Amino acid sequence: MEIPVTALTAPSLEPLSATLKRETAAAHTEAETSRFMAQLASGALNRAAVVNLTVQYWHIYRALEAAVMRTADNPGVAAIADPRLVRLPALEQDLRAMAGADWQDFLLPTPATYEYARRLDALTPADWPEIIAHHYVRYLGDISGGQVLARAFPSHYGMTPEELHFYDFSAIGKIPPYRNAYRAKLDALPTGGGQRERLIAAAQHAFQLNQNVFESLALATLR
């Protein structure tokens, strides 16, 4: 994805993490305050909505973590990839606890989730800026905002710790220092030749893909 330099409003010397935060701020807020996520966090939905969200996350993380593995030899991806962040085994534990060992037989991705995963599956090692962007959007979001959901789900929907492994990031230690170190690694990435612009555009697109998933879940909940 080639994005002209003029698409950025920040000076090129601004740290990448600061530019990413600013350029995705509106999309981030829109995703966090989407109808589905707002209702879910407030307790207005039901246990089935939590299960359905977890299913979508399984499909997204299956594709994202496979993309990271495909690109593990790239120095940029290697810098931010961390096995302590891997979520797929935790999601599988949660879904078995929530819905049984045969959950994949009857719990399906929404069309928006399918499209999100399809785009991640299509990424190649040459697309490493895009892979880093998706990594940034998903993991930093779950490290931070996901903790709000983890606290809300037991009281609102009776979820047990055996169903919430996905939100357990205790392996990384205290979240603020880890988040700061992650951003420092982003700032140290070699992103010349238009790669910085590709990464920022891909992060904006990743937020839109997530928003599409939340909208699809809202439609499914209203049926």
C-alpha positions in Angstrom: 0.0 0.0 0.0 1.8 3.1 -1.2 0.8 6.3 0.7 2.1 9.7 -0.3 4.2 11.5 2.3 1.7 14.4 2.2 -0.8 12.0 3.9 0.9 12.7 7.2 0.3 15.8 9.2 3.3 15.3 11.5 7.0 16.2 10.9 9.0 13.2 9.8 11.2 13.6 12.9 8.4 13.0 15.3 8.7 9.6 17.0 6.7 6.9 15.2 4.8 5.9 18.3 3.6 9.5 18.7 2.6 9.8 15.1 0.7 6.5 15.3 -1.1 7.6 18.4 -2.2 10.9 16.9 -3.0 9.6 13.4 -5.2 6.8 14.9 -6.8 8.7 17.8 -10.2 9.3 16.1 -10.4 5.7 14.9 -9.4 4.4 18.3 -12.1 6.4 20.0 -14.7 5.2 17.5 -13.8 1.6 18.0 -13.8 1.9 21.8 -17.2 3.7 21.9 -18.9 1.5 19.3 -22.4 0.5 20.2 -21.5 -3.2 20.7 -18.5 -2.6 22.9 -20.2 0.1 25.0 -23.2 -2.1 25.6 -21.0 -5.1 26.3 -18.9 -3.3 28.9 -21.9 -1.8 30.6 -23.6 -5.2 31.1 -26.4 -4.5 28.7 -25.9 -7.6 26.6 -25.5 -11.3 27.7 -23.1 -14.1 28.1 -23.6 -15.2 24.5 -22.3 -11.8 23.3 -19.0 -12.4 25.2 -18.7 -15.8 23.6 -19.4 -14.4 20.2 -16.7 -11.7 20.7 -14.2 -14.3 21.8 -14.9 -16.4 18.7 -14.1 -13.4 16.5 -10.9 -12.8 18.4 -9.8 -16.4 17.8 -10.1 -16.0 14.1 -8.3 -12.6 14.1 -5.5 -13.8 16.3 -5.1 -17.1 14.5 -4.4 -15.0 11.3 -2.3 -12.3 13.0 0.0 -14.7 14.9 0.5 -16.8 11.8 1.5 -13.6 9.9 4.0 -12.7 12.6 5.5 -16.2 12.5 5.8 -15.9 8.7 7.8 -12.7 9.1 9.8 -13.6 12.2 13.1 -13.2 10.3 12.4 -9.5 9.6 14.3 -7.3 12.1 11.4 -5.0 12.6 8.9 -7.7 13.3 11.4 -9.5 15.5 11.8 -6.4 17.6 8.2 -6.2 18.6 7.2 -9.9 18.5 7.0 -11.3 22.0 5.9 -14.9 22.8 4.4 -13.6 26.1 1.8 -11.8 24.0 0.6 -14.8 22.1 -3.1 -15.1 22.6 -4.3 -18.1 20.5 -3.8 -20.8 23.1 -5.5 -18.7 25.7 -8.5 -18.1 23.4 -8.8 -21.8 22.8 -8.8 -22.4 26.5 -11.5 -19.8 27.0 -13.7 -21.1 24.2 -13.5 -24.7 25.4 -14.6 -23.5 28.9 -17.3 -21.3 27.5 -18.8 -23.6 24.8 -17.2 -27.0 24.9 -14.6 -28.8 23.0 -16.7 -28.7 19.8 -17.1 -25.0 19.7 -15.8 -24.7 16.2 -18.6 -26.8 14.9 -21.3 -24.2 15.7 -19.6 -20.8 16.5 -18.6 -19.0 13.3 -16.9 -15.7 12.3 -19.0 -12.9 11.1 -18.4 -11.8 7.5 -16.4 -8.8 8.8 -14.2 -11.1 10.8 -13.7 -13.4 7.9 -12.6 -10.4 5.8 -10.2 -9.2 8.5 -8.6 -12.6 8.8 -8.4 -12.9 5.1 -6.4 -9.7 4.8 -4.1 -10.8 7.5 -3.6 -14.2 5.8 -2.6 -12.4 2.6 0.3 -10.5 4.2 3.7 -11.7 3.2 7.2 -10.9 4.6 7.4 -8.0 2.2 4.4 -6.5 4.1 6.2 -6.3 7.4 5.1 -2.6 8.0 1.5 -3.8 7.8 2.1 -6.7 10.1 3.7 -4.4 12.7 0.7 -2.1 12.4 -1.8 -4.8 13.1 0.4 -6.1 15.9 0.4 -2.6 17.5 -3.4 -2.1 17.1 -4.5 -5.4 18.5 -2.0 -6.2 21.3 -1.7 -2.7 22.8 -5.5 -2.4 22.7 -6.0 -5.7 24.6 -3.1 -5.0 27.0 -4.9 -1.7 28.0 -8.6 -1.5 27.1 -9.0 -5.3 27.4 -8.5 -5.0 31.1 -11.7 -3.0 31.5 -13.6 -5.9 29.9 -11.9 -8.5 32.1 -13.1 -6.7 35.2 -16.6 -6.2 33.9 -17.3 -9.7 32.5 -17.4 -11.6 35.9 -19.8 -9.2 37.5 -22.1 -8.6 34.5 -22.1 -12.0 32.9 -20.8 -14.4 35.5 -17.7 -15.2 33.5 -15.1 -17.3 35.4 -11.3 -17.0 35.4 -11.2 -20.2 33.3 -13.1 -18.3 30.6 -10.9 -15.2 30.6 -7.4 -16.3 30.0 -7.3 -14.1 26.9 -7.2 -11.0 29.1 -4.4 -12.3 31.4 -1.2 -10.5 30.5 0.5 -11.1 33.8 3.5 -12.7 32.0 4.6 -9.3 30.7 4.8 -7.8 34.2 3.5 -4.3 34.9 1.6 -2.9 31.9 2.7 0.8 31.8 6.5 0.0 31.6 5.9 -2.8 29.0 3.8 -0.4 26.9 6.5 2.3 27.1 9.2 -0.3 26.1 7.0 -1.4 23.2 6.6 2.2 21.9 10.4 2.7 22.2 10.9 -0.3 20.0 8.5 1.2 17.4 10.5 4.4 17.5 13.7 2.5 16.8 12.3 0.8 13.7 14.1 1.4 10.4 11.2 2.9 8.5 12.6 4.8 5.5 11.6 4.7 1.9 7.8 5.1 2.6 7.6 2.3 5.1 6.7 4.7 7.9 3.7 5.9 5.8 2.7 2.3 5.0 2.7 1.4 8.7 0.6 4.4 9.8 -1.9 3.8 7.0 -2.1 0.1 7.9 -2.8 1.0 11.5 -5.6 3.3 10.5 -7.0 0.5 8.4 -6.6 -2.0 11.2 -8.8 0.1 13.4 -11.4 0.2 10.7 -11.4 -3.6 10.3 -11.9 -3.9 14.1 -14.7 -1.4 13.9 -16.3 -3.4 11.1 -16.2 -6.5 13.4 -17.9 -4.7 16.2 -20.6 -3.4 13.9 -21.2 -7.0 12.6 -21.5 -8.2 16.2 -24.0 -5.4 17.0 -26.1 -6.6 14.0 -25.9 -10.2 15.2 -27.0 -9.2 18.7 -30.1 -7.4 17.4 -31.4 -10.4 15.6 
